[in-house]
Amino acid sequence: MPLTIGDTAPDFEAETSEGPIHFYDWLGDSWGVLFSHPKDFTPICTTELGYMAKIKPEFDQRNVKIIGLSVDSTGDHERWAADIAETQGTAPNYPLIGDNDFKVAKLYGMLPADVSGDPKARTPADNQTVRNVFVIGPDKKIKLVLIYPMTTGRNFDEVLRVIDSLQLTAKHKVATPVNWKPGENVIIAGSVSNDQAKELFGEWEQPKPYIRIVPQPS
């Protein structure tokens, strides 16, 4: 079954471009982003891996670890990294899981359980469902799932924006409105009574009883 928000992210052991990992141990107390690819040496994924490498410091600042996955071997990943560096200006600076046995893809519901055989005999279209982004919290719960078609490159700036919202709302009893960016006003969570809100926030704008707007807590 596909994983959804609130599910526990499955633990696993895997070979990566940076050596073997035990996922939970590797993640530690950090947030995590696991983003997957149907095959090495594909054009859109090449641009995505390069861009993620460029903005990795933004994830580091937020205590978020990045890990990629592609349904090929780590040897292929190494050769692909050279192409990514040449064409995008930055090679991957985070681990890339070699999932040539489809184990992690199946564990995360991205491929059917009965998939088997030689990954090199599969086309990108055979693996087109391996185009997910999972944001995982320090509690190992899935906080966000994004699924993209092969023809559309992912917006990782949006992933950063959602992480900013997730980290803010995990700490404060607020929610973020449409197109919110850090520093903009937020909305008091519906689970907070008016009496509680007065203690926490003092005053607020209230265009409707269910819309209570306050400055972003620091």
KAZI-V902166 format. One record per pair of residues at least 4 apart in sequence whose ideal C-beta (glycine too) atoms are under 6 Angstrom apart, sorted by sequence separation. I is the first residue (numbers start at 1). J is the second residue. D is the distance in Angstrom with one decimal. If there is no record, write none. Layout:
I,J,D + I,J,D
This chain:
3,7,4.7 + 72,76,4.1 + 84,88,5.3 + 92,96,5.8 + 102,106,5.3 + 111,115,4.6 + 122,126,4.0 + 137,141,5.2 + 148,152,5.4 + 165,169,6.0 + 176,180,3.8 + 180,184,5.4 + 188,192,5.4 + 192,196,4.8 + 197,201,5.4 + 207,211,5.2 + 15,20,5.5 + 16,21,5.5 + 21,26,4.3 + 27,32,4.9 + 59,64,4.1 + 99,104,4.8 + 105,110,4.5 + 106,111,5.1 + 122,127,5.9 + 169,174,5.9 + 192,197,5.1 + 85,91,3.7 + 99,105,5.4 + 105,111,4.4 + 136,142,5.9 + 137,143,5.0 + 148,154,5.3 + 169,175,5.9 + 206,212,5.4 + 59,66,5.5 + 84,91,5.6 + 97,104,5.9 + 106,113,5.6 + 37,45,4.3 + 134,142,5.8 + 135,143,4.7 + 204,212,4.5 + 205,213,4.1 + 13,22,5.2 + 102,111,5.6 + 135,144,3.9 + 188,197,5.2 + 204,213,5.9 + 81,91,4.8 + 176,186,5.4 + 177,187,5.7 + 204,214,4.7 + 12,23,5.1 + 81,92,5.5 + 134,145,5.9 + 165,176,4.4 + 11,23,5.3 + 174,186,4.2 + 175,187,5.0 + 11,24,4.7 + 102,115,5.1 + 133,146,4.1 + 201,214,4.8 + 174,188,6.0 + 175,189,5.5 + 132,147,5.3 + 174,189,5.8 + 173,189,4.6 + 131,148,4.7 + 144,162,5.6 + 164,182,5.0 + 77,96,4.7 + 100,119,4.5 + 110,129,5.3 + 173,192,4.9 + 110,130,4.7 + 110,132,5.8 + 128,150,5.3 + 143,166,5.2 + 74,98,3.7 + 188,212,4.0 + 73,98,4.9 + 105,130,5.3 + 187,213,5.9 + 73,100,4.6 + 66,94,4.2 + 67,95,5.2 + 68,96,4.2 + 69,97,4.1 + 71,99,5.2 + 72,100,5.7 + 185,213,5.2 + 40,70,5.3 + 69,99,5.3 + 185,215,5.9 + 186,216,5.1 + 33,64,6.0 + 31,63,6.0 + 40,72,4.3 + 30,63,5.2 + 31,64,4.3 + 32,65,5.0 + 33,66,5.1 + 34,67,5.4 + 35,68,5.7 + 36,69,4.3 + 37,70,4.1 + 50,84,4.9 + 30,65,4.8 + 49,84,5.2 + 69,104,5.9 + 40,76,4.6 + 54,90,5.0 + 53,90,4.1 + 56,93,5.6 + 46,84,5.6 + 50,88,2.5 + 41,80,5.7 + 53,92,5.3 + 40,80,4.4 + 50,90,5.4 + 53,93,4.9 + 49,92,5.3 + 172,217,4.4 + 72,119,5.9 + 71,119,5.3 + 71,127,5.0 + 17,74,5.4 + 15,74,5.3 + 71,130,5.8 + 17,77,4.7 + 18,95,4.2 + 17,95,5.6 + 16,95,3.8 + 17,96,4.4 + 16,97,5.1 + 42,124,5.3 + 14,97,4.8 + 15,98,4.8 + 39,124,4.4 + 38,124,4.5 + 39,127,5.9 + 38,127,3.6 + 14,104,5.9 + 38,128,5.6 + 12,104,5.5 + 38,130,4.6 + 36,130,4.7 + 12,107,5.9 + 36,132,5.1 + 10,107,4.7 + 35,133,4.7 + 34,134,4.5 + 62,163,5.8 + 33,135,5.7 + 58,160,5.7 + 32,136,4.2 + 52,156,5.9 + 3,108,5.8 + 48,153,5.9 + 3,109,5.2 + 31,137,5.9 + 47,153,5.8 + 48,154,5.6 + 2,109,3.9 + 1,109,5.9 + 29,138,5.1 + 44,153,5.1 + 9,136,4.6 + 9,140,5.3 + 8,140,5.7 + 9,142,5.4 + 7,142,5.1 + 5,142,5.7 + 3,142,5.7
